[in-house]
Amino acid sequence: MTKATPTGDTMLSSIDGLLLDAEIQQPSLAERRGTVIYAHGITADKDEFGFAATVADQLLRAGFSTLRFSFRGHGRSEGTQRGVTIAGELLDLQAAVNYAVAKLDGPLSVVASSFGAVSTLLSLPWLDERLHRLVLLRPVLDLRRTFVEPETPWGIEHYSPGRRTLLDQQGFLLINGTFELGRTMFEEIKHYDPVAPFLASTVPTLIVQGDRDSIVSYEVARQTADRRVGCRLHTVTGADHGFDDHQEEAVEAVVSWLRMPFPLTWEGHAAIDPQ
């Protein structure tokens, strides 16, 4: 049984000086297999409604150190909800990576959930060679099809033309009844393309996606996985965005992928060995 060293809350300093709430869990020194950073989705925090904490606990049992942090404007981190931007989240993720490389044991992997995939994928031009593995949980891959020209029920409800008129008038939109999405981030969404750097990346990647996701498109995930060598899609049959009653399956897929030895092989793909 894995024995943990003391778990602790800490504060990371983002590149522009904002303090980010974070939590680190580490197994005993002799059992450490590597470090995993968890990047949560929008409206959530480092615990992601309990799901991220469950992932961290299972990774701890498997011998991984974990670093979970709340992006600016989320949870107990500094910053305001309306001030959250993609550019700011890029700085926050960079700060988390810098901390993990300096303070925790490698190799380094990232688990990026929902909107957390945006900053993660956009960081791949400098991050790719530092990563051992990548996991994308119900990821936002196509910003236009999720927010600008939404295809899912959630997107249509929150980003209809009428709602965008409200955004113009008041400067923010209330998302899920709890999070104030500001005008600046919505403008950024029109210009960023997370898929382009992902397709150019070589880090072995697992996408875990429910086929009944009402927030991000399952078809986008399937199409992206098909286009990208070194990417496996794990379909959670019958699951919505939160994985609902299928959380155990989703967590097990994450842990199994991060523990899988190299080289990686599966039907339709060549062996992958980044060493």
C-alpha positions in Angstrom: 0.0 0.0 0.0 1.3 3.4 -1.0 2.3 5.5 2.0 1.8 9.3 1.5 4.1 12.0 2.8 2.3 15.0 4.3 -0.2 16.6 2.0 -0.4 20.3 1.9 -2.1 23.4 0.5 0.3 25.9 -1.0 0.1 29.1 -3.0 1.8 29.4 -6.4 2.8 32.7 -7.8 1.7 33.1 -11.4 4.0 34.8 -13.9 2.2 38.1 -13.4 2.2 37.9 -9.6 -1.3 36.6 -8.9 -1.4 34.0 -6.1 -3.0 30.6 -7.1 -4.4 28.2 -4.6 -2.8 24.8 -5.0 -2.6 21.4 -3.3 0.2 18.8 -3.5 0.0 15.1 -2.7 3.1 12.9 -2.7 3.7 9.2 -2.1 6.7 8.0 -0.1 10.0 8.8 -1.8 10.7 5.2 -2.7 7.4 4.8 -4.6 7.3 7.9 -6.7 6.7 7.2 -10.4 6.4 10.8 -11.5 4.3 14.0 -11.2 0.9 14.9 -12.6 -0.5 18.4 -12.9 -4.3 18.6 -13.0 -5.7 21.6 -14.9 -9.5 22.1 -14.2 -12.3 23.4 -16.3 -14.0 26.8 -16.2 -16.4 27.5 -13.3 -14.6 24.8 -11.2 -11.5 24.9 -9.0 -8.6 22.6 -8.0 -11.1 20.0 -6.6 -13.4 20.2 -9.6 -16.5 19.3 -7.7 -14.7 16.4 -6.1 -13.7 14.7 -9.3 -10.1 16.1 -9.4 -9.6 15.2 -5.8 -10.7 11.6 -6.6 -8.2 11.4 -9.5 -5.4 12.7 -7.3 -6.2 10.1 -4.6 -6.1 7.3 -7.1 -2.9 8.6 -8.7 -1.4 8.8 -5.2 -2.2 5.1 -4.7 -0.5 4.4 -8.0 2.7 6.2 -6.9 2.3 9.6 -8.5 2.7 13.0 -6.9 0.0 15.4 -8.0 -0.3 19.2 -8.2 -3.8 20.6 -8.4 -4.3 24.3 -8.6 -7.1 26.8 -9.2 -6.8 29.1 -12.2 -7.0 32.8 -11.5 -10.5 33.9 -10.7 -11.5 30.4 -9.6 -11.7 28.9 -6.1 -9.5 30.6 -3.6 -7.0 31.9 -6.2 -6.6 35.7 -6.7 -8.2 37.5 -9.6 -11.8 38.0 -10.5 -14.1 35.9 -12.6 -14.7 38.6 -15.2 -11.0 39.1 -15.4 -10.3 35.5 -16.4 -8.7 35.2 -19.8 -7.1 32.5 -21.8 -3.8 34.4 -21.8 -4.0 34.6 -18.0 -4.6 30.8 -17.8 -1.6 30.2 -20.0 0.5 32.1 -17.4 -1.0 30.1 -14.5 -0.3 26.8 -16.2 3.3 27.9 -16.9 3.7 28.7 -13.2 2.4 25.3 -12.2 4.8 23.6 -14.6 7.7 25.6 -13.3 6.9 24.7 -9.7 6.5 21.0 -10.6 9.8 20.9 -12.5 11.7 22.7 -9.7 10.1 21.0 -6.6 8.6 17.7 -7.6 9.9 14.4 -9.0 9.5 13.7 -12.8 8.6 12.5 -15.3 5.9 15.1 -15.7 2.4 14.5 -17.1 -0.7 16.7 -17.3 -4.4 15.8 -16.9 -6.4 18.7 -18.5 -10.2 18.8 -17.9 -12.8 20.5 -20.1 -11.6 24.2 -20.6 -8.3 23.3 -18.9 -7.4 21.7 -22.2 -7.4 25.0 -23.9 -4.4 26.5 -22.0 -2.7 23.1 -22.0 -2.9 22.5 -25.7 -1.9 26.1 -26.5 1.1 25.6 -24.3 2.4 22.6 -26.2 4.8 24.5 -28.5 7.0 24.9 -25.4 5.6 22.2 -23.1 5.5 19.1 -25.5 9.1 18.0 -25.0 8.8 18.2 -21.2 5.8 15.9 -21.0 5.8 12.2 -20.4 2.0 11.8 -21.0 -1.1 13.9 -21.6 -4.7 13.1 -20.6 -7.6 15.2 -22.0 -10.8 14.7 -20.0 -14.0 15.9 -21.9 -11.8 18.5 -23.5 -12.8 21.8 -25.1 -11.0 21.3 -28.5 -12.9 23.5 -30.9 -13.6 26.9 -29.3 -15.7 28.0 -32.2 -18.0 24.9 -32.2 -18.3 25.1 -28.4 -18.9 28.9 -27.9 -19.1 31.0 -31.1 -21.2 28.6 -33.2 -22.3 26.2 -30.5 -23.5 22.7 -31.4 -24.3 21.2 -28.0 -27.4 21.9 -25.8 -25.3 23.7 -23.2 -23.6 25.9 -25.7 -26.8 26.8 -27.5 -28.4 27.7 -24.1 -25.5 29.9 -22.9 -24.2 31.5 -26.1 -27.2 32.1 -28.3 -27.4 35.5 -30.2 -29.7 36.9 -27.4 -27.2 35.9 -24.7 -24.4 37.5 -26.7 -26.4 40.8 -26.9 -26.6 40.6 -23.1 -22.8 40.1 -23.0 -22.4 43.3 -25.0 -24.7 45.2 -22.7 -23.4 44.2 -19.3 -19.9 43.0 -20.1 -20.3 39.4 -18.8 -22.4 36.3 -19.0 -23.4 34.2 -16.0 -22.4 30.6 -16.7 -24.0 27.7 -14.9 -25.5 30.2 -12.5 -22.2 30.7 -10.7 -19.4 32.1 -13.0 -19.2 35.5 -14.6 -17.6 35.0 -18.0 -16.2 38.4 -19.1 -16.2 40.1 -22.5 -12.5 39.8 -23.0 -12.4 36.0 -22.7 -15.2 35.7 -25.2 -13.3 37.8 -27.7 -10.2 35.7 -27.2 -12.2 32.5 -27.9 -12.7 33.7 -31.5 -9.0 33.8 -32.2 -7.4 30.8 -30.5 -7.2 27.3 -32.0 -6.1 24.7 -29.5 -6.2 21.8 -32.0 -3.4 23.2 -34.3 -0.6 22.8 -31.7 -2.1 19.5 -30.5 -1.9 18.0 -34.0 1.7 19.2 -34.2 2.5 17.6 -30.8 4.1 14.2 -30.3 3.3 13.6 -26.6 1.3 10.3 -26.1 -2.3 11.4 -25.4 -5.5 9.8 -24.1 -8.8 11.5 -24.6 -11.6 10.4 -22.2 -15.0 11.5 -23.4 -18.6 10.6 -22.8 -20.6 9.9 -25.9 -23.6 11.8 -24.5 -21.7 15.0 -23.5 -24.1 17.9 -23.6 -21.4 20.6 -23.1 -18.5 19.6 -25.5 -19.0 17.7 -28.7 -18.1 14.0 -28.7 -17.8 14.1 -32.5 -15.1 16.8 -32.2 -13.2 14.5 -29.8 -13.5 11.5 -32.1 -12.5 13.4 -35.2 -9.5 15.0 -33.4 -8.3 11.6 -32.1 -8.6 10.1 -35.6 -6.4 12.9 -37.0 -3.7 12.8 -34.5 -1.0 10.0 -34.4 -0.3 8.9 -30.9 -3.7 9.7 -29.5 -6.2 7.2 -28.1 -9.9 7.9 -27.5 -11.6 6.2 -24.5 -15.3 6.5 -25.0 -17.3 6.4 -21.8 -20.6 5.0 -23.1 -23.7 6.8 -21.9 -21.8 9.5 -20.0 -22.5 13.3 -20.0 -19.8 15.9 -19.3 -19.5 15.1 -15.6 -19.3 11.3 -16.3 -22.2 10.9 -13.9 -22.4 7.3 -12.8 -19.3 6.5 -14.9 -16.7 8.4 -12.9 -15.0 5.2 -11.7 -14.4 4.1 -15.3 -13.1 7.6 -16.3 -10.7 7.7 -13.3 -9.4 4.1 -14.0 -8.8 5.1 -17.7 -6.6 8.0 -16.5 -4.6 6.0 -14.0 -4.1 3.1 -16.4 -2.9 5.4 -19.2 -0.4 7.1 -16.9 1.0 3.8 -15.6 1.2 2.1 -19.0 4.8 1.3 -19.9 6.5 2.3 -23.2 6.4 1.6 -26.0 2.7 2.2 -26.5 1.0 0.3 -29.3 -2.6 -0.2 -30.3 -4.6 -0.9 -33.4 -4.3 1.7 -36.1 -1.2 3.4 -34.5 2.5 2.7 -34.6 4.5 2.2 -31.5 5.2 5.4 -29.5 8.4 5.8 -27.5 9.4 9.4 -26.8 12.7 8.3 -25.2 
